[in-house]
Amino acid sequence: MKMLKTAAFGLALVAGPAFADGHATGDAVAGENVFSKCKACHSIVDADGEAIVKGGRNGPNLYGLYTRQAGGEEDFGRKYGKSLVEAGENGLTWDEASFVSYVADPREFLREILDDKKARSKMSFKLGDEKDAKDVWAYLVSVGPETKTN
């Protein structure tokens, strides 16, 4: 039994780097299920144009979200809200903590980080369950550019 625990621990150490860039602590499999709530507005389309998840076009493509500046998806055909762009210009890049806080209440998140009571978000959906948000983050990281398997 001790050998089995040691092997499992070793496997966990080896698997950890797959999520290192996105610092994901959630469950990617569970996140894939929760993402069904997100795909009404968001899709996940890789750099080659292959759809990982076909979704709506109201929100930006979430492929590689953890590697980019907030409000910085160049191929997003619609315009980001001014507050999100400002947050990105002020240095906001997506990581697990900022993603979880943002999806819990996008408007309040922007108001807080910009210290502006008038800040707004075009995203009206709220994913208030922290575990679900961490799971979605883990899922996005798992299908991102550094971890996607061909």
N, CA, C and O atoms as a GROMACS GRO file, in nm:
protein
  600
    1MET      N    1   0.082  -0.120   0.000
    1MET     CA    2   0.000   0.000   0.000
    1MET      C    3   0.086   0.126   0.000
    1MET      O    4   0.055   0.224  -0.067
    2LYS      N    5   0.197   0.122   0.076
    2LYS     CA    6   0.286   0.237   0.082
    2LYS      C    7   0.344   0.266  -0.057
    2LYS      O    8   0.356   0.382  -0.095
    3MET      N    9   0.378   0.162  -0.132
    3MET     CA   10   0.434   0.180  -0.265
    3MET      C   11   0.330   0.243  -0.359
    3MET      O   12   0.364   0.326  -0.443
    4LEU      N   13   0.204   0.203  -0.343
    4LEU     CA   14   0.096   0.259  -0.425
    4LEU      C   15   0.079   0.408  -0.396
    4LEU      O   16   0.062   0.487  -0.488
    5LYS      N   17   0.083   0.447  -0.269
    5LYS     CA   18   0.071   0.588  -0.233
    5LYS      C   19   0.190   0.668  -0.288
    5LYS      O   20   0.172   0.780  -0.336
    6THR      N   21   0.309   0.611  -0.280
    6THR     CA   22   0.428   0.678  -0.332
    6THR      C   23   0.417   0.696  -0.483
    6THR      O   24   0.452   0.802  -0.535
    7ALA      N   25   0.369   0.595  -0.553
    7ALA     CA   26   0.351   0.604  -0.698
    7ALA      C   27   0.247   0.710  -0.733
    7ALA      O   28   0.266   0.786  -0.828
    8ALA      N   29   0.139   0.714  -0.659
    8ALA     CA   30   0.034   0.813  -0.686
    8ALA      C   31   0.086   0.954  -0.663
    8ALA      O   32   0.057   1.044  -0.741
    9PHE      N   33   0.165   0.973  -0.556
    9PHE     CA   34   0.223   1.104  -0.529
    9PHE      C   35   0.318   1.145  -0.641
    9PHE      O   36   0.318   1.260  -0.684
   10GLY      N   37   0.399   1.051  -0.687
   10GLY     CA   38   0.492   1.078  -0.797
   10GLY      C   39   0.419   1.116  -0.925
   10GLY      O   40   0.461   1.206  -0.997
   11LEU      N   41   0.310   1.046  -0.952
   11LEU     CA   42   0.230   1.077  -1.070
   11LEU      C   43   0.170   1.217  -1.059
   11LEU      O   44   0.165   1.290  -1.158
   12ALA      N   45   0.126   1.254  -0.942
   12ALA     CA   46   0.070   1.388  -0.920
   12ALA      C   47   0.176   1.495  -0.946
   12ALA      O   48   0.144   1.600  -1.002
   13LEU      N   49   0.299   1.469  -0.906
   13LEU     CA   50   0.406   1.565  -0.930
   13LEU      C   51   0.436   1.579  -1.078
   13LEU      O   52   0.464   1.689  -1.126
   14VAL      N   53   0.431   1.469  -1.151
   14VAL     CA   54   0.456   1.472  -1.294
   14VAL      C   55   0.342   1.541  -1.368
   14VAL      O   56   0.366   1.618  -1.461
   15ALA      N   57   0.220   1.516  -1.328
   15ALA     CA   58   0.103   1.574  -1.395
   15ALA      C   59   0.087   1.722  -1.364
   15ALA      O   60   0.028   1.795  -1.443
   16GLY      N   61   0.138   1.766  -1.252
   16GLY     CA   62   0.122   1.905  -1.211
   16GLY      C   63   0.165   2.007  -1.313
   16GLY      O   64   0.093   2.105  -1.333
   17PRO      N   65   0.282   1.991  -1.380
   17PRO     CA   66   0.325   2.091  -1.475
   17PRO      C   67   0.229   2.115  -1.591
   17PRO      O   68   0.234   2.222  -1.653
   18ALA      N   69   0.143   2.020  -1.622
   18ALA     CA   70   0.047   2.041  -1.730
   18ALA      C   71  -0.043   2.161  -1.702
   18ALA      O   72  -0.092   2.225  -1.794
   19PHE      N   73  -0.064   2.191  -1.574
   19PHE     CA   74  -0.148   2.304  -1.537
   19PHE      C   75  -0.067   2.419  -1.478
   19PHE      O   76  -0.124   2.514  -1.426
   20ALA      N   77   0.064   2.411  -1.486
   20ALA     CA   78   0.149   2.510  -1.421
   20ALA      C   79   0.125   2.651  -1.472
   20ALA      O   80   0.116   2.745  -1.393
   21ASP      N   81   0.113   2.668  -1.603
   21ASP     CA   82   0.097   2.802  -1.657
   21ASP      C   83  -0.035   2.865  -1.617
   21ASP      O   84  -0.043   2.987  -1.601
   22GLY      N   85  -0.140   2.785  -1.600
   22GLY     CA   86  -0.270   2.838  -1.566
   22GLY      C   87  -0.300   2.831  -1.419
   22GLY      O   88  -0.403   2.882  -1.374
   23HIS      N   89  -0.212   2.767  -1.341
   23HIS     CA   90  -0.231   2.754  -1.197
   23HIS      C   91  -0.373   2.709  -1.163
   23HIS      O   92  -0.442   2.775  -1.086
   24ALA      N   93  -0.414   2.599  -1.221
   24ALA     CA   94  -0.550   2.549  -1.201
   24ALA      C   95  -0.558   2.457  -1.080
   24ALA      O   96  -0.481   2.362  -1.068
   25THR      N   97  -0.651   2.486  -0.991
   25THR     CA   98  -0.670   2.402  -0.874
   25THR      C   99  -0.801   2.324  -0.879
   25THR      O  100  -0.827   2.240  -0.794
   26GLY      N  101  -0.884   2.353  -0.979
   26GLY     CA  102  -1.014   2.287  -0.989
   26GLY      C  103  -1.006   2.156  -1.065
   26GLY      O  104  -0.898   2.107  -1.098
   27ASP      N  105  -1.122   2.100  -1.092
   27ASP     CA  106  -1.138   1.973  -1.162
   27ASP      C  107  -1.181   2.002  -1.305
   27ASP      O  108  -1.293   2.047  -1.329
   28ALA      N  109  -1.092   1.976  -1.401
   28ALA     CA  110  -1.119   2.007  -1.541
   28ALA      C  111  -1.237   1.929  -1.597
   28ALA      O  112  -1.314   1.982  -1.678
   29VAL      N  113  -1.254   1.804  -1.554
   29VAL     CA  114  -1.366   1.724  -1.603
   29VAL      C  115  -1.499   1.785  -1.556
   29VAL      O  116  -1.593   1.798  -1.634
   30ALA      N  117  -1.505   1.821  -1.430
   30ALA     CA  118  -1.626   1.887  -1.378
   30ALA      C  119  -1.645   2.022  -1.446
   30ALA      O  120  -1.758   2.062  -1.475
   31GLY      N  121  -1.535   2.091  -1.473
   31GLY     CA  122  -1.542   2.222  -1.539
   31GLY      C  123  -1.598   2.215  -1.680
   31GLY      O  124  -1.665   2.308  -1.725
   32GLU      N  125  -1.571   2.106  -1.748
   32GLU     CA  126  -1.627   2.088  -1.882
   32GLU      C  127  -1.780   2.085  -1.875
   32GLU      O  128  -1.847   2.143  -1.960
   33ASN      N  129  -1.833   2.019  -1.774
   33ASN     CA  130  -1.979   2.016  -1.756
   33ASN      C  131  -2.034   2.154  -1.720
   33ASN      O  132  -2.137   2.195  -1.773
   34VAL      N  133  -1.967   2.224  -1.631
   34VAL     CA  134  -2.013   2.356  -1.590
   34VAL      C  135  -2.005   2.454  -1.707
   34VAL      O  136  -2.085   2.546  -1.718
   35PHE      N  137  -1.907   2.434  -1.795
   35PHE     CA  138  -1.889   2.524  -1.909
   35PHE      C  139  -2.012   2.527  -2.000
   35PHE      O  140  -2.027   2.619  -2.080
   36SER      N  141  -2.098   2.428  -1.989
   36SER     CA  142  -2.220   2.430  -2.069
   36SER      C  143  -2.302   2.557  -2.043
   36SER      O  144  -2.377   2.601  -2.130
   37LYS      N  145  -2.288   2.615  -1.924
   37LYS     CA  146  -2.355   2.742  -1.892
   37LYS      C  147  -2.290   2.859  -1.966
   37LYS      O  148  -2.356   2.959  -1.994
   38CYS      N  149  -2.164   2.846  -1.996
   38CYS     CA  150  -2.086   2.954  -2.057
   38CYS      C  151  -2.098   2.957  -2.209
   38CYS      O  152  -2.084   3.062  -2.272
   39LYS      N  153  -2.123   2.840  -2.267
   39LYS     CA  154  -2.120   2.833  -2.413
   39LYS      C  155  -2.237   2.901  -2.482
   39LYS      O  156  -2.241   2.908  -2.605
   40ALA      N  157  -2.333   2.950  -2.406
   40ALA     CA  158  -2.438   3.031  -2.467
   40ALA      C  159  -2.376   3.157  -2.529
   40ALA      O  160  -2.426   3.208  -2.629
   41CYS      N  161  -2.267   3.205  -2.470
   41CYS     CA  162  -2.201   3.327  -2.519
   41CYS      C  163  -2.058   3.303  -2.567
   41CYS      O  164  -2.009   3.377  -2.653
   42HIS      N  165  -1.990   3.203  -2.513
   42HIS     CA  166  -1.848   3.183  -2.541
   42HIS      C  167  -1.823   3.052  -2.615
   42HIS      O  168  -1.893   2.953  -2.596
   43SER      N  169  -1.722   3.056  -2.700
   43SER     CA  170  -1.674   2.935  -2.766
   43SER      C  171  -1.529   2.915  -2.725
   43SER      O  172  -1.467   3.002  -2.664
   44ILE      N  173  -1.477   2.800  -2.762
   44ILE     CA  174  -1.334   2.772  -2.744
   44ILE      C  175  -1.286   2.722  -2.879
   44ILE      O  176  -1.318   2.610  -2.919
   45VAL      N  177  -1.210   2.805  -2.948
   45VAL     CA  178  -1.161   2.773  -3.082
   45VAL      C  179  -1.010   2.790  -3.081
   45VAL      O  180  -0.960   2.897  -3.048
   46ASP      N  181  -0.937   2.683  -3.117
   46ASP     CA  182  -0.791   2.690  -3.108
   46ASP      C  183  -0.731   2.779  -3.216
   46ASP      O  184  -0.802   2.832  -3.301
   47ALA      N  185  -0.600   2.794  -3.212
   47ALA     CA  186  -0.528   2.883  -3.303
   47ALA      C  187  -0.541   2.840  -3.449
   47ALA      O  188  -0.523   2.922  -3.539
   48ASP      N  189  -0.571   2.713  -3.474
   48ASP     CA  190  -0.589   2.663  -3.610
   48ASP      C  191  -0.733   2.678  -3.658
   48ASP      O  192  -0.765   2.638  -3.770
   49GLY      N  193  -0.819   2.736  -3.574
   49GLY     CA  194  -0.958   2.755  -3.611
   49GLY      C  195  -1.046   2.635  -3.583
   49GLY      O  196  -1.163   2.633  -3.622
   50GLU      N  197  -0.990   2.535  -3.515
   50GLU     CA  198  -1.068   2.415  -3.482
   50GLU      C  199  -1.149   2.440  -3.355
   50GLU      O  200  -1.094   2.480  -3.252
   51ALA      N  201  -1.278   2.417  -3.364
   51ALA     CA  202  -1.366   2.439  -3.248
   51ALA      C  203  -1.351   2.326  -3.149
   51ALA      O  204  -1.375   2.210  -3.181
   52ILE      N  205  -1.312   2.360  -3.028
   52ILE     CA  206  -1.310   2.266  -2.918
   52ILE      C  207  -1.450   2.263  -2.858
   52ILE      O  208  -1.502   2.157  -2.823
   53VAL      N  209  -1.509   2.380  -2.846
   53VAL     CA  210  -1.648   2.395  -2.803
   53VAL      C  211  -1.712   2.499  -2.894
   53VAL      O  212  -1.667   2.613  -2.901
   54LYS      N  213  -1.817   2.459  -2.962
   54LYS     CA  214  -1.892   2.555  -3.043
   54LYS      C  215  -1.990   2.625  -2.950
   54LYS      O  216  -2.070   2.561  -2.882
   55GLY      N  217  -1.980   2.755  -2.948
   55GLY     CA  218  -2.067   2.831  -2.860
   55GLY      C  219  -2.112   2.959  -2.925
   55GLY      O  220  -2.098   2.977  -3.046
   56GLY      N  221  -2.166   3.046  -2.844
   56GLY     CA  222  -2.216   3.173  -2.892
   56GLY      C  223  -2.104   3.267  -2.931
   56GLY      O  224  -1.986   3.239  -2.909
   57ARG      N  225  -2.142   3.379  -2.987
   57ARG     CA  226  -2.044   3.478  -3.032
   57ARG      C  227  -2.057   3.610  -2.958
   57ARG      O  228  -1.987   3.707  -2.990
   58ASN      N  229  -2.144   3.615  -2.860
   58ASN     CA  230  -2.158   3.740  -2.783
   58ASN      C  231  -2.035   3.768  -2.699
   58ASN      O  232  -1.999   3.883  -2.677
   59GLY      N  233  -1.972   3.662  -2.653
   59GLY     CA  234  -1.852   3.676  -2.571
   59GLY      C  235  -1.730   3.632  -2.649
   59GLY      O  236  -1.743   3.564  -2.751
   60PRO      N  237  -1.612   3.670  -2.603
   60PRO     CA  238  -1.489   3.633  -2.674
   60PRO      C  239  -1.458   3.484  -2.664
   60PRO      O  240  -1.505   3.415  -2.574
   61ASN      N  241  -1.377   3.438  -2.758
   61ASN     CA  242  -1.323   3.304  -2.757
   61ASN      C  243  -1.238   3.289  -2.630
   61ASN      O  244  -1.156   3.375  -2.600
   62LEU      N  245  -1.257   3.180  -2.557
   62LEU     CA  246  -1.185   3.163  -2.431
   62LEU      C  247  -1.062   3.072  -2.443
   62LEU      O  248  -1.002   3.034  -2.342
   63TYR      N  249  -1.025   3.037  -2.564
   63TYR     CA  250  -0.904   2.957  -2.584
   63TYR      C  251  -0.782   3.040  -2.543
   63TYR      O  252  -0.764   3.152  -2.590
   64GLY      N  253  -0.700   2.984  -2.457
   64GLY     CA  254  -0.579   3.053  -2.414
   64GLY      C  255  -0.605   3.173  -2.324
   64GLY      O  256  -0.523   3.264  -2.316
   65LEU      N  257  -0.718   3.172  -2.256
   65LEU     CA  258  -0.754   3.285  -2.171
   65LEU      C  259  -0.646   3.316  -2.068
   65LEU      O  260  -0.616   3.433  -2.042
   66TYR      N  261  -0.586   3.212  -2.011
   66TYR     CA  262  -0.488   3.234  -1.905
   66TYR      C  263  -0.356   3.289  -1.954
   66TYR      O  264  -0.264   3.311  -1.875
   67THR      N  265  -0.344   3.311  -2.081
   67THR     CA  266  -0.219   3.367  -2.133
   67THR      C  267  -0.239   3.509  -2.185
   67THR      O  268  -0.149   3.564  -2.248
   68ARG      N  269  -0.353   3.568  -2.158
   68ARG     CA  270  -0.376   3.699  -2.219
   68ARG      C  271  -0.423   3.805  -2.120
   68ARG      O  272  -0.468   3.778  -2.009
   69GLN      N  273  -0.410   3.926  -2.168
   69GLN     CA  274  -0.452   4.044  -2.095
   69GLN      C  275  -0.605   4.055  -2.102
   69GLN      O  276  -0.665   4.021  -2.204
   70ALA      N  277  -0.666   4.101  -1.996
   70ALA     CA  278  -0.811   4.120  -1.994
   70ALA      C  279  -0.851   4.219  -2.104
   70ALA      O  280  -0.786   4.322  -2.123
   71GLY      N  281  -0.957   4.186  -2.176
   71GLY     CA  282  -1.004   4.273  -2.283
   71GLY      C  283  -0.911   4.276  -2.402
   71GLY      O  284  -0.912   4.372  -2.479
   72GLY      N  285  -0.828   4.172  -2.417
   72GLY     CA  286  -0.725   4.176  -2.519
   72GLY      C  287  -0.734   4.073  -2.629
   72GLY      O  288  -0.635   4.052  -2.701
   73GLU      N  289  -0.846   4.006  -2.646
   73GLU     CA  290  -0.860   3.908  -2.754
   73GLU      C  291  -0.878   3.986  -2.884
   73GLU      O  292  -0.983   4.044  -2.909
   74GLU      N  293  -0.774   3.986  -2.967
   74GLU     CA  294  -0.774   4.067  -3.089
   74GLU      C  295  -0.879   4.022  -3.190
   74GLU      O  296  -0.930   4.104  -3.266
   75ASP      N  297  -0.911   3.894  -3.193
   75ASP     CA  298  -1.005   3.843  -3.292
   75ASP      C  299  -1.151   3.854  -3.248
   75ASP      O  300  -1.241   3.810  -3.319
   76PHE      N  301  -1.175   3.911  -3.132
   76PHE     CA  302  -1.312   3.926  -3.084
   76PHE      C  303  -1.380   4.034  -3.168
   76PHE      O  304  -1.342   4.151  -3.162
   77GLY      N  305  -1.480   3.994  -3.244
   77GLY     CA  306  -1.546   4.085  -3.336
   77GLY      C  307  -1.629   4.193  -3.271
   77GLY      O  308  -1.645   4.301  -3.328
   78ARG      N  309  -1.682   4.167  -3.154
   78ARG     CA  310  -1.760   4.268  -3.083
   78ARG      C  311  -1.664   4.349  -2.997
   78ARG      O  312  -1.549   4.312  -2.978
   79LYS      N  313  -1.712   4.457  -2.946
   79LYS     CA  314  -1.626   4.540  -2.863
   79LYS      C  315  -1.639   4.502  -2.717
   79LYS      O  316  -1.748   4.475  -2.666
   80TYR      N  317  -1.525   4.499  -2.652
   80TYR     CA  318  -1.524   4.482  -2.507
   80TYR      C  319  -1.578   4.608  -2.442
   80TYR      O  320  -1.576   4.716  -2.500
   81GLY      N  321  -1.627   4.592  -2.321
   81GLY     CA  322  -1.668   4.708  -2.244
   81GLY      C  323  -1.546   4.792  -2.207
   81GLY      O  324  -1.436   4.739  -2.190
   82LYS      N  325  -1.566   4.921  -2.195
   82LYS     CA  326  -1.455   5.012  -2.164
   82LYS      C  327  -1.387   4.976  -2.032
   82LYS      O  328  -1.264   4.985  -2.021
   83SER      N  329  -1.464   4.935  -1.934
   83SER     CA  330  -1.405   4.905  -1.803
   83SER      C  331  -1.312   4.784  -1.810
   83SER      O  332  -1.206   4.784  -1.747
   84LEU      N  333  -1.350   4.682  -1.885
   84LEU     CA  334  -1.265   4.563  -1.896
   84LEU      C  335  -1.137   4.598  -1.972
   84LEU      O  336  -1.028   4.554  -1.934
   85VAL      N  337  -1.149   4.675  -2.078
   85VAL     CA  338  -1.031   4.718  -2.153
   85VAL      C  339  -0.938   4.799  -2.062
   85VAL      O  340  -0.816   4.780  -2.063
   86GLU      N  341  -0.996   4.890  -1.986
   86GLU     CA  342  -0.916   4.971  -1.894
   86GLU      C  343  -0.844   4.884  -1.792
   86GLU      O  344  -0.727   4.907  -1.761
   87ALA      N  345  -0.914   4.784  -1.740
   87ALA     CA  346  -0.851   4.694  -1.643
   87ALA      C  347  -0.732   4.623  -1.707
   87ALA      O  348  -0.626   4.609  -1.645
   88GLY      N  349  -0.748   4.578  -1.831
   88GLY     CA  350  -0.637   4.514  -1.902
   88GLY      C  351  -0.522   4.609  -1.926
   88GLY      O  352  -0.406   4.573  -1.909
   89GLU      N  353  -0.554   4.729  -1.966
   89GLU     CA  354  -0.450   4.830  -1.989
   89GLU      C  355  -0.377   4.864  -1.860
   89GLU      O  356  -0.260   4.904  -1.862
   90ASN      N  357  -0.446   4.848  -1.747
   90ASN     CA  358  -0.384   4.872  -1.616
   90ASN      C  359  -0.308   4.750  -1.565
   90ASN      O  360  -0.255   4.753  -1.454
   91GLY      N  361  -0.303   4.643  -1.645
   91GLY     CA  362  -0.222   4.528  -1.608
   91GLY      C  363  -0.296   4.401  -1.570
   91GLY      O  364  -0.232   4.303  -1.531
   92LEU      N  365  -0.429   4.400  -1.579
   92LEU     CA  366  -0.502   4.279  -1.543
   92LEU      C  367  -0.480   4.171  -1.649
   92LEU      O  368  -0.516   4.188  -1.766
   93THR      N  369  -0.421   4.063  -1.607
   93THR     CA  370  -0.412   3.944  -1.690
   93THR      C  371  -0.485   3.832  -1.616
   93THR      O  372  -0.489   3.829  -1.494
   94TRP      N  373  -0.543   3.741  -1.693
   94TRP     CA  374  -0.627   3.638  -1.632
   94TRP      C  375  -0.542   3.531  -1.566
   94TRP      O  376  -0.452   3.472  -1.626
   95ASP      N  377  -0.574   3.507  -1.442
   95ASP     CA  378  -0.523   3.394  -1.366
   95ASP      C  379  -0.643   3.337  -1.291
   95ASP      O  380  -0.754   3.390  -1.300
   96GLU      N  381  -0.621   3.228  -1.219
   96GLU     CA  382  -0.735   3.164  -1.154
   96GLU      C  383  -0.807   3.258  -1.057
   96GLU      O  384  -0.930   3.265  -1.059
   97ALA      N  385  -0.734   3.329  -0.975
   97ALA     CA  386  -0.797   3.415  -0.874
   97ALA      C  387  -0.880   3.526  -0.938
   97ALA      O  388  -0.993   3.550  -0.896
   98SER      N  389  -0.825   3.593  -1.040
   98SER     CA  390  -0.900   3.701  -1.103
   98SER      C  391  -1.020   3.646  -1.181
   98SER      O  392  -1.126   3.708  -1.181
   99PHE      N  393  -1.005   3.531  -1.246
   99PHE     CA  394  -1.116   3.469  -1.318
   99PHE      C  395  -1.230   3.434  -1.224
   99PHE      O  396  -1.346   3.465  -1.250
  100VAL      N  397  -1.196   3.369  -1.113
  100VAL     CA  398  -1.298   3.327  -1.016
  100VAL      C  399  -1.372   3.449  -0.960
  100VAL      O  400  -1.494   3.447  -0.946
  101SER      N  401  -1.298   3.554  -0.928
  101SER     CA  402  -1.361   3.677  -0.877
  101SER      C  403  -1.446   3.745  -0.983
  101SER      O  404  -1.556   3.793  -0.954
  102TYR      N  405  -1.396   3.749  -1.106
  102TYR     CA  406  -1.469   3.815  -1.214
  102TYR      C  407  -1.601   3.744  -1.243
  102TYR      O  408  -1.706   3.809  -1.249
  103VAL      N  409  -1.598   3.612  -1.260
  103VAL     CA  410  -1.722   3.543  -1.297
  103VAL      C  411  -1.823   3.541  -1.183
  103VAL      O  412  -1.942   3.523  -1.208
  104ALA      N  413  -1.779   3.559  -1.060
  104ALA     CA  414  -1.873   3.564  -0.947
  104ALA      C  415  -1.963   3.686  -0.959
  104ALA      O  416  -2.083   3.677  -0.932
  105ASP      N  417  -1.906   3.800  -0.999
  105ASP     CA  418  -1.983   3.923  -1.017
  105ASP      C  419  -1.898   4.019  -1.100
  105ASP      O  420  -1.823   4.099  -1.045
  106PRO      N  421  -1.910   4.011  -1.233
  106PRO     CA  422  -1.822   4.090  -1.320
  106PRO      C  423  -1.823   4.240  -1.292
  106PRO      O  424  -1.717   4.303  -1.290
  107ARG      N  425  -1.940   4.298  -1.271
  107ARG     CA  426  -1.947   4.442  -1.247
  107ARG      C  427  -1.876   4.480  -1.117
  107ARG      O  428  -1.797   4.574  -1.114
  108GLU      N  429  -1.904   4.407  -1.010
  108GLU     CA  430  -1.841   4.438  -0.881
  108GLU      C  431  -1.690   4.418  -0.887
  108GLU      O  432  -1.614   4.495  -0.829
  109PHE      N  433  -1.647   4.314  -0.958
  109PHE     CA  434  -1.503   4.289  -0.974
  109PHE      C  435  -1.436   4.410  -1.038
  109PHE      O  436  -1.334   4.459  -0.989
  110LEU      N  437  -1.494   4.459  -1.149
  110LEU     CA  438  -1.435   4.573  -1.218
  110LEU      C  439  -1.441   4.699  -1.135
  110LEU      O  440  -1.346   4.778  -1.135
  111ARG      N  441  -1.549   4.719  -1.064
  111ARG     CA  442  -1.561   4.838  -0.978
  111ARG      C  443  -1.452   4.837  -0.870
  111ARG      O  444  -1.395   4.941  -0.836
  112GLU      N  445  -1.426   4.719  -0.818
  112GLU     CA  446  -1.326   4.708  -0.712
  112GLU      C  447  -1.184   4.728  -0.765
  112GLU      O  448  -1.108   4.806  -0.708
  113ILE      N  449  -1.148   4.659  -0.873
  113ILE     CA  450  -1.009   4.670  -0.919
  113ILE      C  451  -0.978   4.804  -0.984
  113ILE      O  452  -0.864   4.849  -0.984
  114LEU      N  453  -1.082   4.868  -1.039
  114LEU     CA  454  -1.060   4.999  -1.100
  114LEU      C  455  -1.086   5.113  -1.001
  114LEU      O  456  -1.059   5.229  -1.031
  115ASP      N  457  -1.138   5.079  -0.884
  115ASP     CA  458  -1.178   5.179  -0.784
  115ASP      C  459  -1.267   5.285  -0.849
  115ASP      O  460  -1.245   5.406  -0.837
  116ASP      N  461  -1.371   5.233  -0.919
  116ASP     CA  462  -1.462   5.319  -0.993
  116ASP      C  463  -1.604   5.264  -0.976
  116ASP      O  464  -1.636   5.158  -1.028
  117LYS      N  465  -1.687   5.338  -0.904
  117LYS     CA  466  -1.824   5.294  -0.878
  117LYS      C  467  -1.909   5.290  -1.004
  117LYS      O  468  -2.018   5.232  -1.003
  118LYS      N  469  -1.862   5.348  -1.112
  118LYS     CA  470  -1.937   5.350  -1.237
  118LYS      C  471  -1.890   5.243  -1.336
  118LYS      O  472  -1.947   5.229  -1.444
  119ALA      N  473  -1.788   5.167  -1.300
  119ALA     CA  474  -1.738   5.062  -1.389
  119ALA      C  475  -1.848   4.961  -1.418
  119ALA      O  476  -1.929   4.928  -1.332
  120ARG      N  477  -1.850   4.913  -1.541
  120ARG     CA  478  -1.952   4.818  -1.583
  120ARG      C  479  -1.889   4.704  -1.661
  120ARG      O  480  -1.776   4.714  -1.708
  121SER      N  481  -1.964   4.599  -1.674
  121SER     CA  482  -1.922   4.484  -1.754
  121SER      C  483  -2.033   4.449  -1.850
  121SER      O  484  -2.151   4.460  -1.816
  122LYS      N  485  -1.998   4.408  -1.969
  122LYS     CA  486  -2.098   4.361  -2.064
  122LYS      C  487  -2.143   4.219  -2.029
  122LYS      O  488  -2.247   4.174  -2.077
  123MET      N  489  -2.066   4.150  -1.944
  123MET     CA  490  -2.104   4.015  -1.903
  123MET      C  491  -2.200   4.025  -1.785
  123MET      O  492  -2.163   4.069  -1.677
  124SER      N  493  -2.323   3.983  -1.808
  124SER     CA  494  -2.424   3.991  -1.701
  124SER      C  495  -2.436   3.860  -1.624
  124SER      O  496  -2.487   3.859  -1.512
  125PHE      N  497  -2.391   3.750  -1.683
  125PHE     CA  498  -2.399   3.619  -1.617
  125PHE      C  499  -2.306   3.617  -1.497
  125PHE      O  500  -2.196   3.672  -1.501
  126LYS      N  501  -2.350   3.552  -1.391
  126LYS     CA  502  -2.268   3.536  -1.271
  126LYS      C  503  -2.257   3.389  -1.238
  126LYS      O  504  -2.357   3.317  -1.235
  127LEU      N  505  -2.136   3.345  -1.213
  127LEU     CA  506  -2.109   3.208  -1.170
  127LEU      C  507  -2.055   3.218  -1.028
  127LEU      O  508  -1.934   3.220  -1.006
  128GLY      N  509  -2.146   3.225  -0.932
  128GLY     CA  510  -2.109   3.255  -0.794
  128GLY      C  511  -2.050   3.140  -0.716
  128GLY      O  512  -1.990   3.162  -0.611
  129ASP      N  513  -2.066   3.018  -0.763
  129ASP     CA  514  -2.012   2.903  -0.691
  129ASP      C  515  -1.861   2.895  -0.718
  129ASP      O  516  -1.820   2.868  -0.831
  130GLU      N  517  -1.781   2.918  -0.615
  130GLU     CA  518  -1.636   2.922  -0.631
  130GLU      C  519  -1.579   2.791  -0.685
  130GLU      O  520  -1.488   2.793  -0.768
  131LYS      N  521  -1.630   2.679  -0.639
  131LYS     CA  522  -1.582   2.550  -0.689
  131LYS      C  523  -1.610   2.536  -0.838
  131LYS      O  524  -1.523   2.494  -0.914
  132ASP      N  525  -1.731   2.572  -0.880
  132ASP     CA  526  -1.764   2.566  -1.023
  132ASP      C  527  -1.671   2.657  -1.104
  132ASP      O  528  -1.624   2.617  -1.211
  133ALA      N  529  -1.645   2.776  -1.053
  133ALA     CA  530  -1.558   2.870  -1.125
  133ALA      C  531  -1.416   2.815  -1.136
  133ALA      O  532  -1.353   2.827  -1.241
  134LYS      N  533  -1.365   2.756  -1.028
  134LYS     CA  534  -1.231   2.696  -1.034
  134LYS      C  535  -1.229   2.577  -1.128
  134LYS      O  536  -1.130   2.552  -1.196
  135ASP      N  537  -1.338   2.503  -1.133
  135ASP     CA  538  -1.347   2.389  -1.224
  135ASP      C  539  -1.348   2.437  -1.370
  135ASP      O  540  -1.283   2.377  -1.455
  136VAL      N  541  -1.421   2.544  -1.398
  136VAL     CA  542  -1.423   2.598  -1.535
  136VAL      C  543  -1.284   2.648  -1.571
  136VAL      O  544  -1.237   2.626  -1.682
  137TRP      N  545  -1.218   2.715  -1.478
  137TRP     CA  546  -1.081   2.762  -1.503
  137TRP      C  547  -0.991   2.643  -1.536
  137TRP      O  548  -0.914   2.649  -1.632
  138ALA      N  549  -1.000   2.536  -1.459
  138ALA     CA  550  -0.918   2.418  -1.485
  138ALA      C  551  -0.948   2.361  -1.623
  138ALA      O  552  -0.857   2.318  -1.694
  139TYR      N  553  -1.074   2.361  -1.661
  139TYR     CA  554  -1.112   2.312  -1.794
  139TYR      C  555  -1.051   2.401  -1.903
  139TYR      O  556  -0.995   2.350  -2.000
  140LEU      N  557  -1.061   2.532  -1.888
  140LEU     CA  558  -1.005   2.623  -1.988
  140LEU      C  559  -0.854   2.605  -2.000
  140LEU      O  560  -0.800   2.608  -2.110
  141VAL      N  561  -0.788   2.585  -1.888
  141VAL     CA  562  -0.644   2.561  -1.891
  141VAL      C  563  -0.614   2.428  -1.961
  141VAL      O  564  -0.519   2.418  -2.038
  142SER      N  565  -0.696   2.327  -1.934
  142SER     CA  566  -0.671   2.194  -1.989
  142SER      C  567  -0.685   2.189  -2.141
  142SER      O  568  -0.624   2.103  -2.205
  143VAL      N  569  -0.764   2.278  -2.198
  143VAL     CA  570  -0.779   2.279  -2.345
  143VAL      C  571  -0.702   2.395  -2.409
  143VAL      O  572  -0.718   2.423  -2.528
  144GLY      N  573  -0.620   2.460  -2.330
  144GLY     CA  574  -0.544   2.575  -2.379
  144GLY      C  575  -0.424   2.535  -2.462
  144GLY      O  576  -0.396   2.417  -2.479
  145PRO      N  577  -0.354   2.633  -2.514
  145PRO     CA  578  -0.244   2.609  -2.608
  145PRO      C  579  -0.129   2.526  -2.553
  145PRO      O  580  -0.069   2.450  -2.628
  146GLU      N  581  -0.096   2.539  -2.426
  146GLU     CA  582   0.017   2.464  -2.373
  146GLU      C  583  -0.018   2.322  -2.331
  146GLU      O  584   0.071   2.239  -2.314
  147THR      N  585  -0.148   2.294  -2.314
  147THR     CA  586  -0.186   2.164  -2.261
  147THR      C  587  -0.272   2.082  -2.355
  147THR      O  588  -0.295   1.963  -2.329
  148LYS      N  589  -0.322   2.140  -2.463
  148LYS     CA  590  -0.409   2.068  -2.555
  148LYS      C  591  -0.331   1.956  -2.622
  148LYS      O  592  -0.220   1.977  -2.670
  149THR      N  593  -0.390   1.839  -2.625
  149THR     CA  594  -0.326   1.728  -2.694
  149THR      C  595  -0.387   1.711  -2.831
  149THR      O  596  -0.507   1.735  -2.850
  150ASN      N  597  -0.306   1.672  -2.926
  150ASN     CA  598  -0.356   1.652  -3.064
  150ASN      C  599  -0.389   1.508  -3.090
  150ASN      O  600  -0.432   1.474  -3.200
   0.00000   0.00000   0.00000
